[in-house]
Amino acid sequence: MQISEKSRPTGASSRRAPAHRDRMVKRVVYAARAALSVGRGVSPELIADICAQIGLHPHAFRTLFPTDDALLDEVNEVLVSECADRLKAGIARFRPVESGDAVFVQAAEALAASWPLDRAGLTIRAERRFRALRDGRHGDTAVAGDRRFAAELAGVFEDLMVVLGRKFAWPPPLAVRVIIDTYERSFEAWVLDGNPESQFEESPFVQRTLPTLIRELSVPA
């Protein structure tokens, strides 16, 4: 049986389908990012709210995101991009005016002032790790997400090294992983201790530990 020209999919329509899917994925991810940012965990209620908000049928949601972890992984990609963009902007504005060890404190303050992390992003990333630890499933994907986080930021931190006239003594992804993991745990402790996010620049981590990490993980260029 021959397919008529009218029923045969055209190149334009076949191209529109993936493009439409990509747009819908982005809409879901950004709606989920906003909902998760206020402390809501992934639940049937949250998914129903997202679907109602953007006019998506729940069955179609599961076609896009077969598991809750798949949704969290996509949201994590958005968090990585946001973090990288903020750090890039902060480093672009950074102009050292100090010398000696004081320049590393200034660099640490510039990084903190760019808000690479916030409570909302920390909460979402913590939930992804907790789910993997609790269920014992998809842990490899969670680990891969953390590695992508460090890999994405490696180039950004190398830009900081150029401004400081230095270079990493370790492989950049590894050095950045140490910095980011330490930053994240310290920021978490700062917030859990009841301190304002906006004052993290004043924390012992930013004033002492982060400058030491930047200095010890790098050498003069």
C-alpha positions in Angstrom: 0.0 0.0 0.0 1.4 3.4 -1.0 1.3 6.3 1.4 -0.2 9.4 -0.1 1.8 12.6 -0.3 -0.7 14.2 2.2 -0.1 11.5 4.8 3.6 11.3 4.3 5.4 13.3 7.1 7.3 16.3 5.6 10.8 17.3 6.6 9.5 20.4 8.3 6.9 18.6 10.4 9.5 16.0 11.5 11.8 18.7 12.5 9.1 20.5 14.5 8.4 17.5 16.7 11.8 17.4 18.4 11.8 21.2 18.6 8.4 21.2 20.3 9.6 18.5 22.7 12.7 20.5 23.6 10.5 23.6 24.3 8.2 21.6 26.5 11.1 20.0 28.4 12.4 23.5 29.1 9.0 24.7 30.3 8.7 21.8 32.7 12.2 22.1 34.0 11.9 25.9 34.7 8.5 25.4 36.3 9.9 22.6 38.4 13.0 24.7 39.3 10.7 27.4 40.7 8.5 25.0 42.6 11.5 23.1 44.1 13.2 26.3 45.1 10.6 27.0 47.8 11.4 23.7 49.5 8.8 21.4 47.8 10.1 18.0 47.1 9.2 16.0 44.0 5.8 14.5 44.6 2.7 13.6 42.6 1.1 16.8 43.9 4.1 18.9 42.6 4.0 17.2 39.2 0.2 17.7 39.0 0.7 21.4 39.8 3.4 21.8 37.1 1.3 20.0 34.5 -1.7 22.3 35.3 0.5 25.4 35.2 1.9 24.7 31.7 -1.1 22.8 30.3 0.6 19.4 30.0 -1.1 16.1 30.5 0.4 13.9 33.3 1.0 11.1 30.8 2.9 13.4 28.6 5.0 14.4 31.6 6.1 10.8 32.1 7.0 10.6 28.4 9.4 13.5 28.9 10.6 12.4 32.4 10.2 8.7 33.0 11.4 9.1 36.6 11.5 11.8 39.2 15.3 11.6 39.2 15.3 12.4 35.5 13.5 15.6 36.3 15.9 16.5 39.1 18.9 15.8 36.8 17.5 18.2 34.2 16.9 20.9 36.9 20.4 20.3 38.1 21.7 21.2 34.6 19.9 24.5 34.9 21.5 25.1 38.3 24.9 24.4 36.8 24.4 26.9 34.0 23.1 29.6 36.4 26.0 29.0 38.7 28.5 29.3 35.9 26.9 32.4 34.5 27.0 34.2 37.9 30.6 33.2 38.4 31.6 34.3 35.0 30.0 37.7 35.6 31.7 38.0 39.0 35.1 37.1 37.7 34.7 39.5 34.8 34.2 42.3 37.3 37.0 41.3 39.6 40.1 43.6 39.6 42.7 42.8 42.3 43.8 45.8 44.2 45.7 44.0 47.0 49.0 42.1 47.0 50.4 39.1 48.8 48.0 36.8 50.6 45.4 39.6 50.7 44.7 39.2 47.0 43.5 35.6 47.7 41.0 37.0 50.3 39.8 39.5 47.7 39.4 36.8 45.1 37.4 34.6 47.6 35.1 37.6 48.4 34.6 38.2 44.7 33.6 34.6 44.2 31.2 34.6 47.2 29.7 38.0 46.1 28.7 36.4 42.7 26.5 33.9 44.6 27.6 30.7 43.0 25.2 28.8 45.3 22.0 29.8 47.1 19.7 28.0 49.6 17.2 27.0 46.8 19.9 25.4 44.6 21.5 23.7 47.6 18.1 22.2 48.6 17.5 20.8 45.1 20.9 19.3 44.8 20.7 17.9 48.3 17.4 16.2 47.5 18.9 14.6 44.4 21.7 13.1 46.5 19.4 12.1 49.3 17.1 10.2 46.9 20.0 8.3 45.4 21.4 7.4 48.9 18.0 6.4 50.2 16.8 4.4 47.3 20.2 3.0 46.1 19.2 3.7 42.5 20.5 6.1 39.9 23.4 7.0 42.1 25.7 7.0 39.1 23.6 9.7 37.4 23.8 11.8 40.6 27.5 11.4 40.7 27.8 12.2 37.0 25.8 15.4 37.7 28.2 16.5 40.3 31.2 15.8 38.1 29.6 17.9 35.3 29.2 20.7 37.8 32.9 20.8 38.5 33.8 20.3 34.8 31.5 23.2 33.7 33.1 25.5 36.3 36.7 24.5 35.6 37.0 27.0 32.7 35.5 29.7 34.8 38.0 29.2 37.6 40.8 29.1 35.1 39.7 32.6 34.1 40.1 33.6 37.7 43.6 32.1 37.7 44.5 34.3 34.7 43.3 37.4 36.6 45.5 36.4 39.5 48.5 35.6 37.3 48.4 32.0 38.4 47.5 28.5 37.1 46.2 25.4 38.8 48.8 23.0 40.2 46.3 20.2 40.0 44.2 19.1 37.0 41.6 21.9 36.8 38.5 19.7 37.1 39.9 18.1 40.2 41.0 21.4 41.8 37.6 22.9 41.1 35.8 19.8 42.5 37.7 20.3 45.8 36.8 24.0 45.9 33.1 23.6 45.0 32.5 20.6 47.3 34.1 22.5 50.2 32.2 25.7 49.3 28.9 23.8 49.2 29.4 22.1 52.5 30.5 25.3 54.2 27.7 27.3 52.7 25.2 24.6 53.9 26.7 24.8 57.5 26.5 28.6 57.4 22.8 28.6 56.5 21.9 25.8 58.9 23.5 27.7 61.7 21.0 30.5 61.1 23.2 33.0 59.3 21.9 35.1 56.3 22.9 33.9 52.9 23.8 37.5 52.0 26.5 37.6 54.6 28.4 34.4 53.6 31.3 36.7 52.4 31.9 37.3 56.1 32.1 33.6 57.0 35.4 32.0 58.2 35.3 29.9 55.1 35.4 32.8 52.7 37.8 34.8 54.8 40.3 32.0 55.6 39.6 28.6 54.1 38.7 29.6 50.5 41.7 32.0 50.1 44.0 29.2 51.3 42.5 26.7 48.9 42.9 29.1 46.0 46.6 29.7 47.0 47.5 26.1 47.7 45.8 24.6 44.6 47.7 27.0 42.3 51.1 28.2 41.4 52.4 31.4 39.7 51.8 31.2 35.9 
